[in-house]
Amino acid sequence: MRFIWDYDNLTHIAKHGLSPEEVEQAFDGMTMEVEYQGWCTEERFAEVGVAPAGRFLLMHTTWRDGATRVVAAYDAPKESIKEYLKQK
C-alpha cells in the first residue's frame, strides 16, 4: 500500500504523538471500517487499526492518485476499540 504524506497530515498526526510509520504499520494488520463519509469531491473512510506497540488508532483516509492519504489519525475511542475486538 502506498501512502501520501504532506505537511498537513504529518502535522496533524504529530499533534497526536504519531509517526507516519506507526500509522502505516496499523494498516498492515486487520483494520475495521467504522464510517464512510462523502466529503466534497472525495470519499473518506474511518478505520480502526492497531499500531505495533498495541495502540488502537482511528484513521480517516481517502484515496488519491492510486494511494492512501491519511487525513487524520489519533487514539481510537473506547467504543470503537470494543467493536474492533469483537470483530477480531
PyMOL CGO cylinders between C-alpha atoms (Angstrom):
from pymol import cmd
from pymol.cgo import CYLINDER

trace = [
    CYLINDER, 0.00, 0.00, 0.00, 1.37, 3.40, -0.97, 0.3, 1, 1, 1, 1, 1, 1,
    CYLINDER, 1.37, 3.40, -0.97, 0.72, 6.45, 1.23, 0.3, 1, 1, 1, 1, 1, 1,
    CYLINDER, 0.72, 6.45, 1.23, 0.66, 10.17, 0.52, 0.3, 1, 1, 1, 1, 1, 1,
    CYLINDER, 0.66, 10.17, 0.52, 2.14, 12.33, 3.26, 0.3, 1, 1, 1, 1, 1, 1,
    CYLINDER, 2.14, 12.33, 3.26, 2.25, 16.11, 3.22, 0.3, 1, 1, 1, 1, 1, 1,
    CYLINDER, 2.25, 16.11, 3.22, 2.69, 18.96, 5.65, 0.3, 1, 1, 1, 1, 1, 1,
    CYLINDER, 2.69, 18.96, 5.65, -0.98, 18.98, 6.72, 0.3, 1, 1, 1, 1, 1, 1,
    CYLINDER, -0.98, 18.98, 6.72, -1.41, 15.32, 7.58, 0.3, 1, 1, 1, 1, 1, 1,
    CYLINDER, -1.41, 15.32, 7.58, 2.09, 15.00, 9.07, 0.3, 1, 1, 1, 1, 1, 1,
    CYLINDER, 2.09, 15.00, 9.07, 1.38, 17.98, 11.34, 0.3, 1, 1, 1, 1, 1, 1,
    CYLINDER, 1.38, 17.98, 11.34, -1.95, 16.53, 12.38, 0.3, 1, 1, 1, 1, 1, 1,
    CYLINDER, -1.95, 16.53, 12.38, -0.68, 13.10, 13.35, 0.3, 1, 1, 1, 1, 1, 1,
    CYLINDER, -0.68, 13.10, 13.35, 2.32, 14.62, 15.15, 0.3, 1, 1, 1, 1, 1, 1,
    CYLINDER, 2.32, 14.62, 15.15, -0.13, 16.52, 17.41, 0.3, 1, 1, 1, 1, 1, 1,
    CYLINDER, -0.13, 16.52, 17.41, -1.40, 13.11, 18.48, 0.3, 1, 1, 1, 1, 1, 1,
    CYLINDER, -1.40, 13.11, 18.48, 2.07, 11.71, 19.10, 0.3, 1, 1, 1, 1, 1, 1,
    CYLINDER, 2.07, 11.71, 19.10, 2.10, 9.54, 15.98, 0.3, 1, 1, 1, 1, 1, 1,
    CYLINDER, 2.10, 9.54, 15.98, 4.64, 8.99, 13.24, 0.3, 1, 1, 1, 1, 1, 1,
    CYLINDER, 4.64, 8.99, 13.24, 3.83, 8.07, 9.63, 0.3, 1, 1, 1, 1, 1, 1,
    CYLINDER, 3.83, 8.07, 9.63, 5.47, 4.67, 10.21, 0.3, 1, 1, 1, 1, 1, 1,
    CYLINDER, 5.47, 4.67, 10.21, 3.12, 3.87, 13.11, 0.3, 1, 1, 1, 1, 1, 1,
    CYLINDER, 3.12, 3.87, 13.11, 0.06, 4.75, 11.08, 0.3, 1, 1, 1, 1, 1, 1,
    CYLINDER, 0.06, 4.75, 11.08, 1.24, 2.79, 8.04, 0.3, 1, 1, 1, 1, 1, 1,
    CYLINDER, 1.24, 2.79, 8.04, 2.01, -0.23, 10.22, 0.3, 1, 1, 1, 1, 1, 1,
    CYLINDER, 2.01, -0.23, 10.22, -1.53, -0.12, 11.64, 0.3, 1, 1, 1, 1, 1, 1,
    CYLINDER, -1.53, -0.12, 11.64, -2.75, -0.74, 8.08, 0.3, 1, 1, 1, 1, 1, 1,
    CYLINDER, -2.75, -0.74, 8.08, -0.52, -3.83, 7.81, 0.3, 1, 1, 1, 1, 1, 1,
    CYLINDER, -0.52, -3.83, 7.81, -2.79, -5.68, 10.23, 0.3, 1, 1, 1, 1, 1, 1,
    CYLINDER, -2.79, -5.68, 10.23, -6.54, -6.04, 10.33, 0.3, 1, 1, 1, 1, 1, 1,
    CYLINDER, -6.54, -6.04, 10.33, -8.50, -2.80, 10.06, 0.3, 1, 1, 1, 1, 1, 1,
    CYLINDER, -8.50, -2.80, 10.06, -12.20, -2.28, 10.61, 0.3, 1, 1, 1, 1, 1, 1,
    CYLINDER, -12.20, -2.28, 10.61, -14.16, 0.34, 8.73, 0.3, 1, 1, 1, 1, 1, 1,
    CYLINDER, -14.16, 0.34, 8.73, -16.38, 2.27, 11.13, 0.3, 1, 1, 1, 1, 1, 1,
    CYLINDER, -16.38, 2.27, 11.13, -17.69, 5.07, 8.95, 0.3, 1, 1, 1, 1, 1, 1,
    CYLINDER, -17.69, 5.07, 8.95, -17.97, 6.25, 5.38, 0.3, 1, 1, 1, 1, 1, 1,
    CYLINDER, -17.97, 6.25, 5.38, -18.19, 9.97, 4.59, 0.3, 1, 1, 1, 1, 1, 1,
    CYLINDER, -18.19, 9.97, 4.59, -18.88, 11.71, 1.32, 0.3, 1, 1, 1, 1, 1, 1,
    CYLINDER, -18.88, 11.71, 1.32, -16.66, 14.78, 1.65, 0.3, 1, 1, 1, 1, 1, 1,
    CYLINDER, -16.66, 14.78, 1.65, -17.00, 17.48, -1.03, 0.3, 1, 1, 1, 1, 1, 1,
    CYLINDER, -17.00, 17.48, -1.03, -15.43, 15.79, -4.05, 0.3, 1, 1, 1, 1, 1, 1,
    CYLINDER, -15.43, 15.79, -4.05, -13.93, 12.70, -2.41, 0.3, 1, 1, 1, 1, 1, 1,
    CYLINDER, -13.93, 12.70, -2.41, -14.86, 9.64, -0.39, 0.3, 1, 1, 1, 1, 1, 1,
    CYLINDER, -14.86, 9.64, -0.39, -13.43, 9.35, 3.11, 0.3, 1, 1, 1, 1, 1, 1,
    CYLINDER, -13.43, 9.35, 3.11, -13.30, 6.33, 5.35, 0.3, 1, 1, 1, 1, 1, 1,
    CYLINDER, -13.30, 6.33, 5.35, -12.77, 5.96, 9.08, 0.3, 1, 1, 1, 1, 1, 1,
    CYLINDER, -12.77, 5.96, 9.08, -10.99, 2.77, 10.11, 0.3, 1, 1, 1, 1, 1, 1,
    CYLINDER, -10.99, 2.77, 10.11, -9.74, 1.33, 13.37, 0.3, 1, 1, 1, 1, 1, 1,
    CYLINDER, -9.74, 1.33, 13.37, -6.39, -0.44, 13.41, 0.3, 1, 1, 1, 1, 1, 1,
    CYLINDER, -6.39, -0.44, 13.41, -3.62, -1.32, 15.85, 0.3, 1, 1, 1, 1, 1, 1,
    CYLINDER, -3.62, -1.32, 15.85, -0.10, 0.10, 15.73, 0.3, 1, 1, 1, 1, 1, 1,
    CYLINDER, -0.10, 0.10, 15.73, 2.73, -2.34, 16.59, 0.3, 1, 1, 1, 1, 1, 1,
    CYLINDER, 2.73, -2.34, 16.59, 3.02, -1.08, 20.17, 0.3, 1, 1, 1, 1, 1, 1,
    CYLINDER, 3.02, -1.08, 20.17, -0.64, -2.03, 20.72, 0.3, 1, 1, 1, 1, 1, 1,
    CYLINDER, -0.64, -2.03, 20.72, -2.02, 1.49, 20.36, 0.3, 1, 1, 1, 1, 1, 1,
    CYLINDER, -2.02, 1.49, 20.36, -5.53, 1.47, 18.85, 0.3, 1, 1, 1, 1, 1, 1,
    CYLINDER, -5.53, 1.47, 18.85, -5.89, 4.15, 16.18, 0.3, 1, 1, 1, 1, 1, 1,
    CYLINDER, -5.89, 4.15, 16.18, -8.84, 5.73, 14.42, 0.3, 1, 1, 1, 1, 1, 1,
    CYLINDER, -8.84, 5.73, 14.42, -7.61, 6.68, 10.96, 0.3, 1, 1, 1, 1, 1, 1,
    CYLINDER, -7.61, 6.68, 10.96, -9.51, 8.83, 8.47, 0.3, 1, 1, 1, 1, 1, 1,
    CYLINDER, -9.51, 8.83, 8.47, -8.38, 8.19, 4.91, 0.3, 1, 1, 1, 1, 1, 1,
    CYLINDER, -8.38, 8.19, 4.91, -9.13, 8.97, 1.31, 0.3, 1, 1, 1, 1, 1, 1,
    CYLINDER, -9.13, 8.97, 1.31, -7.90, 7.57, -1.99, 0.3, 1, 1, 1, 1, 1, 1,
    CYLINDER, -7.90, 7.57, -1.99, -5.88, 9.91, -4.22, 0.3, 1, 1, 1, 1, 1, 1,
    CYLINDER, -5.88, 9.91, -4.22, -3.80, 9.17, -7.30, 0.3, 1, 1, 1, 1, 1, 1,
    CYLINDER, -3.80, 9.17, -7.30, -3.73, 5.45, -6.57, 0.3, 1, 1, 1, 1, 1, 1,
    CYLINDER, -3.73, 5.45, -6.57, -2.52, 5.88, -2.98, 0.3, 1, 1, 1, 1, 1, 1,
    CYLINDER, -2.52, 5.88, -2.98, -3.96, 6.21, 0.51, 0.3, 1, 1, 1, 1, 1, 1,
    CYLINDER, -3.96, 6.21, 0.51, -3.86, 9.69, 2.01, 0.3, 1, 1, 1, 1, 1, 1,
    CYLINDER, -3.86, 9.69, 2.01, -4.30, 9.71, 5.77, 0.3, 1, 1, 1, 1, 1, 1,
    CYLINDER, -4.30, 9.71, 5.77, -6.40, 12.77, 6.54, 0.3, 1, 1, 1, 1, 1, 1,
    CYLINDER, -6.40, 12.77, 6.54, -6.22, 12.29, 10.32, 0.3, 1, 1, 1, 1, 1, 1,
    CYLINDER, -6.22, 12.29, 10.32, -5.18, 9.64, 12.86, 0.3, 1, 1, 1, 1, 1, 1,
    CYLINDER, -5.18, 9.64, 12.86, -5.48, 9.57, 16.63, 0.3, 1, 1, 1, 1, 1, 1,
    CYLINDER, -5.48, 9.57, 16.63, -6.29, 7.27, 19.56, 0.3, 1, 1, 1, 1, 1, 1,
    CYLINDER, -6.29, 7.27, 19.56, -9.49, 5.35, 18.89, 0.3, 1, 1, 1, 1, 1, 1,
    CYLINDER, -9.49, 5.35, 18.89, -12.45, 5.94, 21.20, 0.3, 1, 1, 1, 1, 1, 1,
    CYLINDER, -12.45, 5.94, 21.20, -13.23, 3.12, 23.65, 0.3, 1, 1, 1, 1, 1, 1,
    CYLINDER, -13.23, 3.12, 23.65, -16.45, 2.18, 21.82, 0.3, 1, 1, 1, 1, 1, 1,
    CYLINDER, -16.45, 2.18, 21.82, -14.56, 1.73, 18.54, 0.3, 1, 1, 1, 1, 1, 1,
    CYLINDER, -14.56, 1.73, 18.54, -11.95, -0.43, 20.29, 0.3, 1, 1, 1, 1, 1, 1,
    CYLINDER, -11.95, -0.43, 20.29, -14.69, -2.68, 21.73, 0.3, 1, 1, 1, 1, 1, 1,
    CYLINDER, -14.69, -2.68, 21.73, -16.22, -3.14, 18.27, 0.3, 1, 1, 1, 1, 1, 1,
    CYLINDER, -16.22, -3.14, 18.27, -12.80, -3.88, 16.77, 0.3, 1, 1, 1, 1, 1, 1,
    CYLINDER, -12.80, -3.88, 16.77, -12.07, -6.54, 19.39, 0.3, 1, 1, 1, 1, 1, 1,
    CYLINDER, -12.07, -6.54, 19.39, -15.48, -8.17, 18.84, 0.3, 1, 1, 1, 1, 1, 1,
    CYLINDER, -15.48, -8.17, 18.84, -14.74, -8.48, 15.14, 0.3, 1, 1, 1, 1, 1, 1,
    CYLINDER, -14.74, -8.48, 15.14, -11.29, -9.99, 15.64, 0.3, 1, 1, 1, 1, 1, 1,
]
cmd.load_cgo(trace, "trace")
